[in-house]
Amino acid sequence: MLPSKVIDRYRIDKPDRFRLADFKTSDTAGLKLDKDTIEDLLKKDAERLAEMQERLFAEDKWSLLIVLQGMDTAGKDGVIKHVMAGVNPQGCIVHSFKAPSAEEIDHDFLWRSAIRLPERGRIGIFNRSHYEEVLVVRVHPELLAKQKLPEDLAGKTIWKHRYKSIRGFERHLARNGTIVLKFFLHISREEQRERLLARLDEPAKRWKFNAGDIAERKLWDKYMAAYEDAIRETSRGYAPWYVVPADSKPFARLVVARAIVDELSQLDLKYPKVDPAGLKEMQAIRAALATEGPPGRVKDRNAGRTAS
């Protein structure tokens, strides 16, 4: 498994000093891990996560919210597929946020995220999230104009107010038993170019191609500035950001898996204990079942033969 100090390398615990330029998209913490080794480590973490998810569900006190953000082709879908491979689908809910609907626009910007939060005992994954409101909307101010906000609330201070709202929202979740982990899958512009070309060249990937991704690519620097501000303003101990180097998809998945396993390990999740009265009843039921024996053969009088 990856040492915790490696994962801590990507966790933003000192947001006031955070600069996105300090984080390399191809970093592997100096570790020389081949693809097979990474896949083996990821398999073990996925198995451990599956076991922890079962305890989380059984204990029914905590919930886990995983936020995945990144530029197009960053690998969000792949993280969900590989990291959550062994998790019981009944205990994990994934929601992908698209452009807000008319109903969502008629509510505050956090409403559509709040109604998708995981219940106690479950893992919720946001593929994109409430952070789109300080990323995409900030890069595209024309989207803000469509949100029907009073003019005096949509001025230059709106981003400062939205960061404050997000911090308050996530602090509220933490205070009520929801663990919040946020991952920015950090890829380089060149790596994105290669992945977009792969979508065009490989028939099995063409369905993923969206011409809009090319238009967004031209705004790369604005997006990086928006991500840097969002992470600096909202990475807190109760809801930390991890800036995950994602030029290597297998390594990115391993970092996310290890961070989740480390966090859940700190909860000391346990299966509920049965009280003495309940245990006594179970023992009586077990004794009755043990002595019941296999079903006998019943005489079929009509047919003149025996039937099971």
C-alpha positions as CSV (number, residue, x, y, z in Angstrom):
1,M,0.0,0.0,0.0
2,L,1.1,3.6,-0.4
3,P,2.5,5.1,2.8
4,S,0.3,7.8,4.4
5,K,3.0,10.4,3.9
6,V,2.7,9.9,0.2
7,I,-1.0,10.7,0.3
8,D,-0.4,13.6,2.6
9,R,1.8,15.1,-0.1
10,Y,-1.3,15.8,-2.2
11,R,-3.6,16.9,0.6
12,I,-4.0,20.7,1.0
13,D,-3.7,21.3,4.7
14,K,-2.2,24.8,4.3
15,P,-4.5,26.5,1.8
16,D,-3.2,30.0,2.4
17,R,0.1,28.8,0.9
18,F,-1.5,26.8,-1.9
19,R,-0.3,27.4,-5.5
20,L,-1.4,25.0,-8.2
21,A,1.8,25.5,-10.1
22,D,3.6,23.7,-7.2
23,F,1.8,20.5,-8.1
24,K,3.1,18.5,-11.1
25,T,0.6,16.6,-13.1
26,S,3.1,13.7,-13.6
27,D,4.3,13.4,-10.0
28,T,4.5,10.0,-8.5
29,A,6.2,11.0,-5.2
30,G,9.4,9.6,-6.4
31,L,8.0,6.0,-6.4
32,K,8.9,3.7,-9.3
33,L,5.8,1.6,-9.6
34,D,5.0,-0.3,-12.8
35,K,1.4,-0.7,-14.0
36,D,1.1,-4.2,-12.7
37,T,2.2,-3.2,-9.2
38,I,-0.2,-0.3,-9.1
39,E,-3.1,-2.4,-10.2
40,D,-2.3,-5.0,-7.5
41,L,-2.1,-2.3,-4.9
42,L,-5.4,-0.8,-6.2
43,K,-7.1,-4.2,-6.0
44,K,-6.1,-4.6,-2.4
45,D,-7.4,-1.1,-1.5
46,A,-10.6,-1.7,-3.4
47,E,-11.2,-4.9,-1.4
48,R,-10.5,-3.1,1.8
49,L,-12.8,-0.3,0.9
50,A,-15.6,-2.8,0.1
51,E,-15.2,-4.3,3.6
52,M,-15.2,-0.9,5.2
53,Q,-18.3,0.1,3.2
54,E,-20.1,-2.9,4.6
55,R,-19.2,-1.8,8.1
56,L,-20.2,1.8,7.3
57,F,-23.6,0.5,6.1
58,A,-24.1,-1.8,9.1
59,E,-23.2,0.9,11.7
60,D,-25.5,3.4,10.0
61,K,-24.0,6.5,11.8
62,W,-21.6,8.0,9.3
63,S,-21.8,8.8,5.6
64,L,-19.1,9.6,3.1
65,L,-19.2,12.2,0.3
66,I,-16.6,12.0,-2.4
67,V,-16.3,15.0,-4.7
68,L,-14.5,14.5,-8.0
69,Q,-13.5,17.5,-10.1
70,G,-11.2,18.0,-13.1
71,M,-11.0,19.1,-16.6
72,D,-12.6,17.0,-19.3
73,T,-10.7,13.7,-19.8
74,A,-9.2,14.0,-16.3
75,G,-10.4,10.5,-15.5
76,K,-13.3,11.0,-13.1
77,D,-15.3,8.1,-14.6
78,G,-12.3,5.8,-14.4
79,V,-11.7,6.6,-10.8
80,I,-15.3,5.7,-10.0
81,K,-15.1,2.4,-12.0
82,H,-11.8,1.2,-10.6
83,V,-11.8,2.5,-7.0
84,M,-15.4,1.4,-6.3
85,A,-15.1,-1.9,-8.2
86,G,-15.9,-4.0,-5.1
87,V,-18.3,-1.8,-3.3
88,N,-21.9,-3.1,-2.9
89,P,-24.0,-0.9,-5.3
90,Q,-26.7,-0.7,-2.6
91,G,-24.3,1.3,-0.4
92,C,-22.9,3.7,-3.1
93,I,-24.7,6.3,-5.1
94,V,-23.1,8.3,-7.9
95,H,-24.6,11.5,-9.2
96,S,-23.2,13.4,-12.3
97,F,-24.0,17.1,-12.3
98,K,-24.9,18.5,-15.7
99,A,-26.1,22.0,-16.6
100,P,-28.7,23.1,-14.0
101,S,-32.3,22.6,-14.9
102,A,-35.0,25.3,-14.7
103,E,-36.1,23.9,-11.3
104,E,-32.5,24.0,-10.0
105,I,-31.9,27.5,-11.2
106,D,-35.0,28.6,-9.2
107,H,-33.3,27.5,-6.0
108,D,-30.0,28.6,-4.4
109,F,-26.9,27.2,-6.0
110,L,-26.3,24.6,-3.2
111,W,-29.9,23.1,-3.4
112,R,-29.3,20.6,-6.1
113,S,-26.3,19.2,-4.3
114,A,-28.0,19.1,-0.9
115,I,-30.8,16.9,-2.2
116,R,-28.3,14.4,-3.6
117,L,-26.3,13.9,-0.4
118,P,-25.7,10.3,0.8
119,E,-27.8,8.9,3.6
120,R,-26.2,7.6,6.8
121,G,-24.3,4.4,6.1
122,R,-23.7,5.1,2.4
123,I,-21.1,6.5,0.1
124,G,-22.1,9.3,-2.2
125,I,-20.0,10.3,-5.2
126,F,-20.4,13.7,-7.0
127,N,-19.0,13.5,-10.5
128,R,-18.7,17.3,-10.7
129,S,-20.5,19.1,-7.9
130,H,-21.5,22.3,-6.3
131,Y,-18.0,23.5,-7.2
132,E,-19.2,24.0,-10.8
133,E,-20.7,27.2,-9.5
134,V,-17.3,28.7,-8.7
135,L,-15.5,27.1,-11.7
136,V,-17.6,26.9,-14.9
137,V,-19.9,29.8,-13.9
138,R,-16.9,31.9,-13.0
139,V,-15.1,31.2,-16.3
140,H,-18.4,31.9,-18.1
141,P,-20.0,35.0,-16.5
142,E,-22.9,34.7,-19.0
143,L,-24.1,31.7,-17.0
144,L,-24.3,33.8,-13.9
145,A,-26.6,36.3,-15.7
146,K,-29.1,33.4,-16.2
147,Q,-29.4,32.6,-12.6
148,K,-32.0,35.2,-11.8
149,L,-30.1,36.7,-8.9
150,P,-30.9,40.2,-7.7
151,E,-28.5,42.6,-9.3
152,D,-27.0,43.8,-6.0
153,L,-26.1,40.2,-5.1
154,A,-24.4,39.3,-8.3
155,G,-21.5,41.8,-8.1
156,K,-17.8,41.4,-7.7
157,T,-18.1,39.9,-4.2
158,I,-20.3,37.0,-5.3
159,W,-17.3,34.5,-5.5
160,K,-16.2,35.5,-2.0
161,H,-19.7,34.9,-0.7
162,R,-20.1,31.6,-2.6
163,Y,-16.8,30.3,-1.1
164,K,-18.1,31.2,2.3
165,S,-21.4,29.4,1.6
166,I,-19.6,26.3,0.5
167,R,-17.4,26.3,3.6
168,G,-20.5,26.6,5.7
169,F,-22.3,23.9,3.8
170,E,-19.4,21.5,4.2
171,R,-18.8,22.3,7.8
172,H,-22.5,21.6,8.5
173,L,-22.1,18.2,6.8
174,A,-19.1,17.4,8.9
175,R,-20.9,18.4,12.1
176,N,-23.7,15.9,11.2
177,G,-21.6,12.9,10.4
178,T,-20.8,13.2,6.7
179,I,-17.1,12.8,5.9
180,V,-16.3,15.1,2.9
181,L,-13.3,14.3,0.7
182,K,-12.6,16.3,-2.4
183,F,-10.3,15.4,-5.3
184,F,-9.0,17.6,-8.1
185,L,-7.7,15.3,-10.8
186,H,-4.9,17.4,-12.1
187,I,-3.8,16.7,-15.7
188,S,-1.6,18.7,-18.1
189,R,-2.9,20.4,-21.2
190,E,-0.7,18.1,-23.3
191,E,-2.1,15.0,-21.6
192,Q,-5.6,16.3,-22.3
193,R,-4.7,16.8,-26.0
194,E,-3.6,13.2,-26.3
195,R,-6.7,11.9,-24.6
196,L,-9.0,13.9,-26.8
197,L,-7.1,12.6,-29.9
198,A,-7.6,9.1,-28.5
199,R,-11.4,9.7,-28.4
200,L,-11.3,10.8,-32.0
201,D,-9.1,7.9,-33.2
202,E,-10.5,5.0,-31.3
203,P,-14.0,3.8,-32.3
204,A,-14.8,2.6,-28.8
205,K,-14.1,6.0,-27.4
206,R,-15.7,8.3,-30.0
207,W,-19.0,8.3,-28.1
208,K,-17.3,10.2,-25.3
209,F,-16.1,13.0,-27.6
210,N,-17.9,16.4,-27.2
211,A,-17.0,19.3,-29.4
212,G,-17.6,21.6,-26.5
213,D,-14.5,20.2,-24.8
214,I,-12.4,21.9,-27.5
215,A,-14.0,25.3,-26.7
216,E,-13.4,24.8,-23.0
217,R,-9.8,23.8,-23.7
218,K,-9.1,27.3,-25.0
219,L,-10.0,28.7,-21.6
220,W,-7.4,26.5,-19.8
221,D,-5.6,29.3,-18.0
222,K,-8.9,30.7,-16.7
223,Y,-9.9,27.3,-15.4
224,M,-6.6,26.8,-13.6
225,A,-6.9,30.2,-11.9
226,A,-10.5,29.3,-10.9
227,Y,-9.4,25.9,-9.5
228,E,-6.6,27.5,-7.6
229,D,-8.9,30.0,-5.9
230,A,-11.6,27.4,-5.1
231,I,-9.1,25.0,-3.5
232,R,-7.4,27.8,-1.6
233,E,-10.7,29.1,-0.3
234,T,-12.4,25.8,0.6
235,S,-9.8,23.2,1.6
236,R,-10.3,22.8,5.3
237,G,-9.6,20.1,7.9
238,Y,-13.3,19.1,7.9
239,A,-13.4,19.0,4.1
240,P,-9.9,18.7,2.6
241,W,-8.9,18.9,-1.1
242,Y,-6.4,16.5,-2.6
243,V,-4.7,17.7,-5.8
244,V,-4.1,14.4,-7.5
245,P,-1.5,14.1,-10.3
246,A,-3.6,12.5,-13.0
247,D,-1.4,12.2,-16.1
248,S,-1.1,8.6,-15.0
249,K,-4.6,7.2,-14.7
250,P,-3.5,4.1,-12.6
251,F,-1.5,6.3,-10.1
252,A,-4.4,8.8,-9.8
253,R,-6.8,6.0,-9.0
254,L,-4.4,4.6,-6.4
255,V,-4.0,7.9,-4.6
256,V,-7.8,8.4,-4.4
257,A,-8.4,4.9,-3.2
258,R,-5.7,5.2,-0.5
259,A,-6.9,8.6,0.7
260,I,-10.5,7.1,1.1
261,V,-9.3,4.0,2.9
262,D,-7.1,6.1,5.3
263,E,-10.0,8.4,6.1
264,L,-12.5,5.5,6.8
265,S,-9.9,3.7,8.9
266,Q,-9.9,6.6,11.3
267,L,-13.6,6.1,12.1
268,D,-13.0,2.7,13.6
269,L,-16.2,1.3,12.1
270,K,-17.7,-1.7,13.8
271,Y,-20.6,-4.0,13.2
272,P,-23.4,-3.4,15.7
273,K,-23.4,-5.7,18.7
274,V,-26.5,-7.7,19.6
275,D,-27.7,-7.1,23.2
276,P,-28.0,-10.1,25.6
277,A,-31.7,-10.5,25.1
278,G,-31.4,-10.5,21.3
279,L,-28.5,-13.0,21.5
280,K,-30.5,-15.3,23.7
281,E,-33.3,-15.3,21.2
282,M,-30.9,-16.0,18.3
283,Q,-29.5,-19.0,20.2
284,A,-33.0,-20.4,20.7
285,I,-33.8,-19.9,17.0
286,R,-30.5,-21.6,16.0
287,A,-31.2,-24.6,18.2
288,A,-34.7,-25.0,16.7
289,L,-33.4,-24.8,13.2
290,A,-30.5,-27.2,13.9
291,T,-33.0,-29.9,15.2
292,E,-35.5,-29.4,12.5
293,G,-33.8,-31.8,10.1
294,P,-34.4,-32.2,6.4
295,P,-38.1,-32.3,5.1
296,G,-39.7,-35.8,5.1
297,R,-41.4,-37.6,2.3
298,V,-45.1,-37.2,2.0
299,K,-47.5,-39.9,0.8
300,D,-49.3,-39.0,-2.4
301,R,-52.5,-40.9,-2.0
302,N,-54.0,-40.0,-5.4
303,A,-51.0,-41.2,-7.4
304,G,-50.3,-44.2,-5.2
305,R,-46.6,-43.2,-4.8
306,T,-44.5,-41.0,-2.6
307,A,-43.6,-37.5,-3.5
308,S,-41.2,-35.0,-2.0
